[in-house]
Each structure stands twice: as C-alpha cells, then as structure tokens.
Amino acid sequence: MTLSRDARHLALPQVGADGQQRISEGKVLLIGVGGIGCAAAAYLASSGVGHLSVCDFDTVDETNLGRQVLYAQGHVGELKAEVAATRLRKINPSIEVTAISERLTGAALANAVSAADVVLDGSDNFPTRFQVNEACVAMSRRLVSGSAIRFEGQLAVFGPDFSQSPCFGCLYAEADESLGSCAGNGVLAPVPGVIGTMMAVEALKYLAGIGSDAPLLRLFDATASELRRLGLSKRPDCPVCAVA
C-alpha cells in the first residue's frame, strides 16, 4: 500500500486503510485478457491488487486492437498474457503479476483457482466458462463472470458459498450457441471495457470487504444506455452446485 498512490481509496470510509490493505494482499485470477480482461486487469493493477494472475493462451491479432486496450500495433503476434503482464507491471510496479500463456484445465486450473481469492472470467467460449465455474464451486471461490457482444454486455457474480449461491451452471445449463461470437456478430469497442470495469469493481469490493452483491446478474444495453439488475436463483437440479 502506498499512501500517495492509494490516497483516493484511503479517503473512502468504506475502504480506508484496512480495506486498501486487504486489496494489497488480495490475489486475483483473470481468465481471458481480451476486451473485458484488459479493462479489468488495468483497474485491478492500478488499484493495487497484490497479486494478479492473467491467463490467456492466444496471441495479439490486429483485429483485437480496437477494444483490447493493453495492446498496441507493435504487439501483434505476441502472447497476450506476456504483453499484458508487462504493461500491468508498468501501470503499478509495486504489485506481482503472473502471466499464464496456456489453457488451464484439470488440476492446473484447480490449483490456479485455489490460489486466488476471487476469479474473473472474461473468456469467450462456454467450455472454458463451464470449467472455470466447476473449479470455483469445488474451491469455494468468488466468481465474477462477464461477456459482451454487439451493443450488449452481461455481468454475473457467484459464490463463494455455493451451498446458498447459484453458480454459472444455474444460469446456463448448456452452451447457448444462439449468442454467437464477436468475430461473427461484432461488438462496439467500449462495451467490453464497461463490463470489464464493472468486474473490477466487484472484485475490489469483495477484497475490501464492502458488502456482498452475490448472487447478481446485470445486463447492459449500450443502445439505450440502460443497466438492469436481475435476481438469480439456485437451480435444484444443477449438476455442479446442487451438491456443493
């Protein structure tokens, strides 16, 4: 914790020195460093999260540059996680950043989730989201999930007490292929950034011990500049969390 750098957080009664100390000791695992992940990671780093692990096996493509704000033209072809880690260390040299340039599955995913206090999932496919959700349920970790397409974004918060909280599997029992992808449907560049920023807010609140919004589902409509909050219910027959 740095008094001058963290002054605006320290001035918040809800955060203060104790909350900022918890943030500086916090460990966050970020899955996917695309448009959502770049925004989330930048704010988590600048806010002084003690240890930030960024996971993405992909490389920077020129089509990413319009919305994935940690990357520049010269980074095309380089590993996203490595580039992001370097940029994040420059944003805040006092934090630890780990780059994971591989697809985490099985025991490796479980270990990474177990080592984190909160997991942010900004991945772009359902198989990964289902696996991350299963690991968070198994390890009783707070999960913040975000997605964006066209002019719309979605933010959901689950756990960590999955005996009471629904999980991502309660929201999506199976892959919803009707949602499509950004590549095929497009996305307005700032929309992933809005969702990523909201995810960072939820992670910082959790680390600082400011209330609890889980379970939570928010839908963002950029065309109407509208943000809706919906309730989430635990699905009694959910194969992931019904027996948590």
N, C-alpha and C positions, 0 to 999 in steps of 0.2 A: 504494500500500500504506500502510495506517495501523496503527501499532504497537498501539494500544489496540483498535481495531475488529477487527483480524485476529489478536488475541492467541491465540485458541484454535487457529487454524490454525498459527501460528508455533510453538506448543508441540508440535505433532505432528512427530516425527522424519522421517516420510515426506513431510511438506510443507515445514516450516521456511521460512526467509526466501527461499530460492531458488525453492521451489515456489510460494509465495504471489506472488512477483514474476512468475513465468510466468503465474499466474492473472490478475494485474492487467494483464498485457499481452495476454491472450487475447481472441479475437474469436469470438463465438458467434452463429450464425443460428438463430432459433427459428421454425419454420413451424407456425402454428396457436396461438392464445392462448386455448384453451378450458380445460376442466378440467385436462388434462395440462399444457398450456403455462403456465397461471397458476402452478401449483406449481413447475414447473421454473424459470420466469423469476424468481420471488420468491427462490428459493435461490441462483440464479446471481448475481442482483444483490446480495443480502446477503453473498455470499461474495467479492465484489469483482472479478468478471469485468470486464475493462477496457472492452470494447465489446460491447453486447448489441443485436442487431437483432431486433425482434419483427414478424412478418409475419402479418396476418390482415385480409381484406377485409370481414369480417362486422361487424354491429353487435350491441350487447348486447341480449339479449332477457330478459324476466323469467324464462323457464324456465332460463336459464343460472345464475341467482344461487345455486342450491343447491350448486353444485360449483365454479364458476369464481370463485375467492376474491379476485381482484383487483378485482372489480366490485361495486358497491352499487346499491341501488334507483334512486338519482338518475342512474346512468349508462345506464339503459335508453334505447335509441335512438341512443347514441353509438358511434363507431367503436371496436372493441375494441383495435386496435393503439395508437390515440392515448391511450385511457384507461389501458391497461397501461403505456405508456411513462411517462406522468405519475406513476403510482403507483410504478413502479420507481425513478424518479429521487428520489422521496421516501424510499424504502427505503434508497437509497445515493446521495447527491448527488455522490459522487466518480467515478462511472462514466459512460460515454457510452451513451445509449440512443437507437436509431433506430427510429421507427415506420414500418412499410411497410403502408399501408392499401389494398393492391391485390393481385390474384392474380399471383404471379410465374410467368412462363412463358418459354420460349425463352432468348434472350440475357440478359434481365433476371435470370432465375433462375440462369443460369450465372455471371453476374457476382457475384451475391449470395453464391453458394456459394463461388466462388473467393476472395472477400474474407474468408471465415471460416476459422477453424482447425478448428472442429467444427460440425456441423449437427444440430440436434434436430428431429425430425419428429413433431409431435403432431397432424397433420391428421386429418380424419375421413372421407377418401374415398380409394379406391385410385388413381384417375387422378393425384391430387396426389402420392401416395406414390411411384408409379412414376416420375414426372417428377423428383422430388427425388432419388430413387435414381440415376437416369441421370446427373444433374448431379454428384452426389458421386463416382460412378465416373469420369466424364470428368475431374474436377478433383482426383481422389485425395484426398478429404476424409473424415475420420471421420464416420460417420453413426450416430446413436443414434435408434432408432425406437420409439415407444410407442403403445399403444392400450388401450382399456378399454371393456367393455360388461357389463351386468348386474353380476355379482359377480366378474368375471374381468378380468385385465389381462395384457398381454404387453410385454416389453421385449426389443429386439434391438440388437446392436452390430455394425457392419460397418466394414471398411477400417481405415486409408486405403490399404493396399497391396492393391489388388483383383486383382493377379496371383496372390496367395495367399489372400486372404479372399473368402468368398462375399459376395453383395450381397442386397438385398431381393428382387430378381428370382429369386434361387435359392430363397428361402423361399416366395414366391408368384409362380408363373409367370403367373397371370392373376388378375383380381379374384375374390375369394371372396364372392359375394353372400349366401351362407348365413349369414354373420356378422351381417348386418343392421346396424341403427344404434341409437344411444342413444335417439333420438326414438321409435322403434318398439318397442324392447326394454327400455328403461330402463337405469339404471346407479346403483349405490349411490354416493352423493356422494363419500365419501373414496377410492374405488378409483382414479379418475383422478389424485388427489393422490398416492397411493402410487407410481404409475407415473411421474408427473412428477418426484417427489423422487428416485427411482432414476435417472432420466435425468440429473438434475442431478449426482448422484454420479459417474456415468460420465463426464460432460463435465469435471468438476473433476479427476478422476483423470487424464484424458488431458492436460489443460492443464498439470497439475503434474508430469507425467512419472512417475506412480506406476503401474508395471506396464502390462500390456495384456491386457484381457479379450476382445478381438475375435479370432475371431467368438464371439458369445454370444447365447443365447436363454434368457430366463427367463419362466416362466408363473406368475402369481399367482392363487390361488383364495382369495377372501376368506371363503367359507363354511367352508372347512376351515383357514383361516389358514395356508395352505401355499404355499411358494415352491419351484418346481422349476427346475433348471438343465439345459438340453439342449444338445447339441452341434449345430453347423451345418456342413454340407459344401458345398463349391463344386459347382455343377451344371455338368457339362462342356458341356452344350448351351445354357447361359444366353445369350440374345442380347445381354445388357448387359455382363456382366463376363467372359465366356469369352475375349474377345479383348483384355481390358484389359492 
